[in-house]
Amino acid sequence: MRSTPRSWTVLASWSLSLVLIFLAAAPAQALDSSNVEEVTLSNGVRVLLWPDDTIPNLAVYTFWKVGSRNEAPGITGLAHFFEHMMFNGSEHFPPGEFDRTMEAAGGSNNAYTSANVTVYQDWVPASALEITLDLEADRIRALSVDPELVESERGVVMSERRRSVEDDNHSLMWEQLMSSAYMAHPYQWPVIGWRSDIENWRQQDVEDFHRTWYAVNNALFVICGAYDRDELIGLLEEKIGSIEAREVGRDVVTVEPEQRGERRVELRKEAQMGSVLVGWHVPETAHEDIRVLELADLILSSGESSRLYRRLVDQDQIALWAWGDTDNNFDPGLYQMLVQSREGVDGTTIEAALYEEIDRMKNEPVTDDELQKAKNMLVAGFYRDMATISGRANQLGSFEIFHGDWRKLFDVVGTYESIQAEDIQRVLSTWLTAQNRTVVTLIPTQDTEAGNAR
């Protein structure tokens, strides 16, 4: 699942002091790490619990440590495929019954797959706790991988790939970026998988992948909301703790070699306007430089007062918008910048202005106002997530998975506050260099020329 541009600009004009005054009125449990409890079930499965009886609801998140990075050529896309299959029937709940049963109990669900994890999300009334754990346990213990279901879902995934990647120019650009920026690491293939692999998965490939990665001990459970602790732990032990642990597949050991020169791709496809997508290699999510980069990205690309909007959209009038982001990653990833050109503007013009603005941030400290505004946006966005049980479950699990310790979640505001202008200069100068970048340019063509990349 791709990240979407941040929507934190709504609070951009707030001062940090006003944000913190607002938060002081929030329930103390929303900010207190002592409320979080870590439980280890008899089979070794770890569960994070965070009580909140403000409303009688629960958020139940299951983080599976499997994504497209755990695949190989020939079986790309299987992690995402199992995001679909996990809703398609198990021993006691036939196809379609997972959703029907949960909805009948007043709940809903969703899931997403990334290069690193697959996450299942259940939002239910507190009264639906037991049936929710029954549903989760049954698809862990006895998921159906019936060949007819596999073939049916293969067709669904093929349609999804056509719609979300092959018919979407920016998704195609992103696919070209990843496959060009990485020469060794498995981040190079798309989460949804290559078309030829999807078409040729064997039944044995599907079963082997499930057996290898969907061992219950490869999951982290996070539950936030209204519950009776003793009842919850008893049910967890009965439903989840009784599932036998087994050996999990070997983790990724491949390290991407240092990039020593700019790489370029031209994507020629039917389009009204061109676009430029640039990716720079950056450290893994747990690295301290990523927090600095998050601040720098907001100053560069978030909202109409950002540097790139003012330069590319308002001043030079060569672009419609610019967006930057970096995903959560176990291993070193990419900081990506996508610029949508105005009609008739070529990629060279976009790149020149983009690199000038980045170099200006390297050479001249950002202003105090810019830095404080970016901190306000990050802090406000963080606390908006923490205001809901769903946001807390997602944040808690993400910090445990990607930062190695859920407790670091409660240090993040202080980390952002400690960042100085010179830190931004250092991080941009270290990582956003010409030899460390890969550039994908979308060149609009007539239909007869569409579909070529070089």
N, C-alpha and C positions, 0 to 999 in steps of 0.2 A: 504494500500500500504506500503510495507516495504521500509525502507531507504536503500540506497546503499552506499558502502564505498566512502569516500570523495576522490575527485580527485585533491586536492589542492597541492599535492606534486610538481607539475610543478614549482611552484614559491618558493619552499622551500629554495633555496639558496639566495634569494633576501634579502637584509637588509630592515628593515622597512622604513628607510629614503628614499630608492629608490622607494619603493611602494608609499610613500606619495608624492614624487616629480612627479611621473607619474600621480597621482590623481589630483594634482594641475592644470594639463592641461585639466582635464575633465570639462564639463559644470557645472557651479556653481549650477544650479538647481538640479543636481543629488545628491547634498550633503546638500541642504538647506531645513530644515523642514518648513520654512515659505511658501514654495511653495505648501505644502499640505493643502487641504481644506476639512473640514468635513461638510457634508450637512445632514440634517434630513428632510426626506420627510413628507408629511402631514399625512401619516399612521404610522409614527414612524420609518420607515426603515432608517438606517444610511448608508451613502455613503462616501467613501474617494476618493478624486480627486487629481491627481498629473499631472499637465500639462508638456508636453515635445513635442515641435514641430520640433525636430531634423529630424524626418522622419514622413510621414503622415500616421501613424499607431496607433492602439489602442490595449491595453490589458485590457480585461474586465474579472474580477475575481469575482465569487460569492462564498462566504464562508458560508456554511450552518452549523450551530452548532448542528450537529447530526452525530454520528458515532456508532460503535459497542458498546460503553459504554452505549448507550441509549436503548439497546435491553434487552431482558430477555430470560431465558431458554424457548425453544420452538419456538422462533422467531429470533434466531441469524442469522445474515447474511442479514437482511432486509435493513440496511443502504447501504451496498454495492449493493444490488439488485436494489435499486432506482437510484444508479449511472447509471445503465444500462437503467432502465425504463425512465429516463428523456430524453433519445434520441429516444424514441419509439413512439412518436406521441402525439399531443395535439389537441385542438379543431380546430385550423386553419392550422395546419401543420401535415398531416398524417404521419404514420411511414416512416422513411427514409428521410422526407423532412427537418428536422432540419439540417442535414449534407449537403444535396444537396443545400439548400437555402444559407447556409453560404458559402459553397465552390463556388457557383455561384457568390457571392459577393466578392470573393477573399480572404475569411477568412478560418480559421481552428479552431479546438477545441479539448479539451481533458477534463479529469476529474480524480479525485482520491478520494478514501475513506480511512480513517484511523480509529483508535479507537475513535477519538475525533471529527472529522469534515468530511464533504464531500465538495469538492471544484470543481467548474466548471470553466474552463478556455477558453476564446474566444480570438483569435488573429485575428484582422480584419483591413482592410484599414479604415481610418477615414471616408471615404464616406459611409461605411456600418454601421455607428453608429445606425441609426434608425431601420434597419431591424434586427440588433443584439438584440436591446432592445425589439423589437416585438417578436422575438423568445424566449427570456428569459421570458418575461411577460406571453406569452401564455402557456408555460409549467409550470409556477407557478400557474397561474389562473385556468387552465383547462387541466391538464395532463391526458392522457388516462391510465386507469388501467383496461382495458378490460381483462376479464378472459382468452381469447385465447392468448393475448399478454403475460399475466402473465405466462401461462404454457410454451409458447415458450421460454421466457427469463429464466425461471427456468432451462430448459435444458441447456441453454448456461452457466449459472452459475455452474451447476453441472459439465460440461465439464471443465470449468476453474478451479474448485476445484481439479479435478483429475489431470489436467496437472500441475498446479502451486503449489499444496500442496502434494497430495498423491503420486505423481511420483517424488517428489523432496525431497531428504533426509534432506537437511538443513531447508527447510520449515516445514517438519514434526518435526524436532528438536525444531524449534522455537514454534510451536504449543504446544508441550509437555512442553516447558519451561514456557510459559504463563499460561497454565492450572495448573501447579504445583506451580509456584511462588505465584499465587493469589488464596486465598481460599474464599474470600468474594467479592472483587471488580470485576466489570464486565470487566476489562481488561483481565480477565482469558479466555474469549472465542475468537476465531479467527475472524478477520474482515470479512472474506468470509463466515463465519458461519459453524456450524457443519453439516455434510452430512444429518443426520436424520432430522434436522430442515428444511433444504432446501427442502427435499423431502416432508415435511408435512405442509408447510405454507398453511394456508387457505386463500381464497379470502378475507375474512373479516379481517384477520391479516394484509394483504397487504394494504387494504384501510385504516384501522385504523392507521397504522404506518405513512402512507403518510399524513393523516389528522392531526395527532398529531405533526409531526416535520417539515413538509414543509409549515408552515405558513410563509408568506412573512416577517413578523417581526422577524423571526428566522434566517434571512440572513444578511450578511454584504456584500455590494457591494464595489469593489475597481476598479477604472478606471484610467489608466495611459496612456498618449500619447497626440496626437494632437487633440484638440477639441476647439470649441467655447463654452466658459463657459455658457453663457445665453441659447444657443441652447441645450446644454447637460442637464442642470438642468430642462429646460422646458420639454424635452423628458422624463427624469427620472420621473418627477412628473406625466406626462400624462400616461406613460406605467407602471411604478412600483408603484408610489405613489397612484394610483387609486385602487390598489388591497386591499381588506379589510383585516386588521389585525385580528388575532384571538388568542385564548389562546394556548400556547405551552406546551408540556409535562413537567412534573416535572423533575428537574435536578437530577443528581446522588448525593446521600447523604451518601452512604456507604463508610466507611473509612477502608482500608485494615489493619487488626491487625498487630502489629509488629512481624516480623519473629524472632524466638528465637532459631533457629537451622538450620543447613544445610539440604537442601532437595536434593535428588538425584533421577535421572531417567535414566534407561538404555533403549535405543531404539535399538532393534535387527532387522536389515534389510539388505537385499542384497546390498553390496557395496564393492568396491575395498579397500577403506581406511576408517578408522574411523575419527571421528571429536569430538571435545569437545566444548560445548556451555555453558557459565556461565552467569548468570544474578544476579545482585545485586540490591536490592531496593534502589532507590534514590529519591530525591524530585521532585516536579512538575517543569515544564520548567521555570516558572517565578522565581524560587528560585535562589538566587545568587550563590549557590554552583554548579549549572549546568554549568555556564560559566567557572568555574575553571576546572570542569570535562572535558569539551570540550578541553581545553588546555592539560590536562593530557593525554587524549586519543590520541591526535596527537603525543605526545612524546612516548607513549607506542606502537602505532600500525600503524602509517601512514608512509608508504614508506619504502624503503630498508635501510634507516638509523635509523629507529625507534628501540627502545630497544627490542621489541619482535622479530622483523625480525632478528636483529643481533644475538639474543640469540637462538631462536628456529629454524630459517632457516639456518643461516650461521654457528654459533658456534656448537650447538648441533646436527644440521641436523635431527631434529625430526619432523619438520612441513614444509608444503609448503607455508603457509601464515597465518597471524593472522589479524583479523578485529574487531574493537570495535565501538560502537555507542550507542546513546540514542535518542529516538524519542521525538517529541514535544508532551507534555501531559498536560491536565488540572489538573490531579491528580498525586500523586507520581507514578513514572514509574520504569523502569529497565535500568541500564547500562549493555549492553550485550557485551560479548567477545566471538568470534567464532574462533576456531583454526582448520585448516585442517591438520590432521596428515599425515606423510609419511606412505607408506604401511608397515605394520608390527609393527608400534609403537602403544602402547596401551595408553588409556586415562590417566592412572595414571602418566605416564612419562610426558605427556603434562601438566597436572595440576601442577605437582611439579615445573616445570620450570616457568610456568605462575605465580604461586603464589610467587615464589622467586623474580621475577622481580617486581611484584607489591609491595612486602614488601620492596624491596630495595628503591623504590620511596617513600615509607612511612618513612623510617628510614634515608635516605640521601637526602638532597636537590638536585633537578635536577640542571644541570649546567646552567650558564648564557646563553651559546650558545643554549642549548636545549630549554630553555624557550623563548628566543628571536625568534628562528626559528618557534616555534609553534605559537607565536603571529603573526609573519609575514604571516604565512599560513592562519590563521583565518581572518586577516585583508584583505589580498589579495582576498581570496574567497568571503568575504563580498562585497568588492567593485566590483568584477566581476559580482556578482548578481545585484548590483545597477547600472551597466552600461547599462542594458537593461530595457525597459518598462515592460517586463514580469517579470523579476527578482524583480523590484521595487514593482510591484503590489503584488507579492507573499510575499515579505518580509513585506510590509506595513500591509497587512491583517493578516499575521501570528503574528506579534508583537501585533496588536490590539486584536487578538483572544487569544493568549497564554500568553501574558505579561500584558494584560489589558489596554494597552495604546500604540498607534502607535508611540508616540513621543519617546519612549524608543529605537526605532530603531536607532535614531541619537546619542544615548549615548553609543552604543555597542562597538565602537572602543576604547573609553576611558575606558570602563569597562575592556576589555581585557588587555589594557596597564597597568592597575593598579594592576593586579594579580602578586603575588610574589611566589617564590619557596616554602615558608612556607605555603602558602594557599593550594598548591597542597598536601603537606604532611598532612595538617589538613583534607582536604576533603577525600582523599583516606583512611586515618585512621578512619574517621567517618563512611563511607559508604561501603567500600570494605573490609568487614570482613567475617570471615568464617560462623558465625551464620546468616548472612544476605544474603547468596548466595544460589542459586539453580543451580544444575549442571545436564546437559543432556549429556550423552555419547552415541555416535553412535558406536555400535559394529557390524562390518561386519559379515554377516552370509551367508550360502548357501541359495538358494531360498526357500527351504522347511521350513526354520526357519523364514523367513522374516515376518515383520509386527507386531512383539510383542514388547510391552513396559511394563516396570515394575518399 
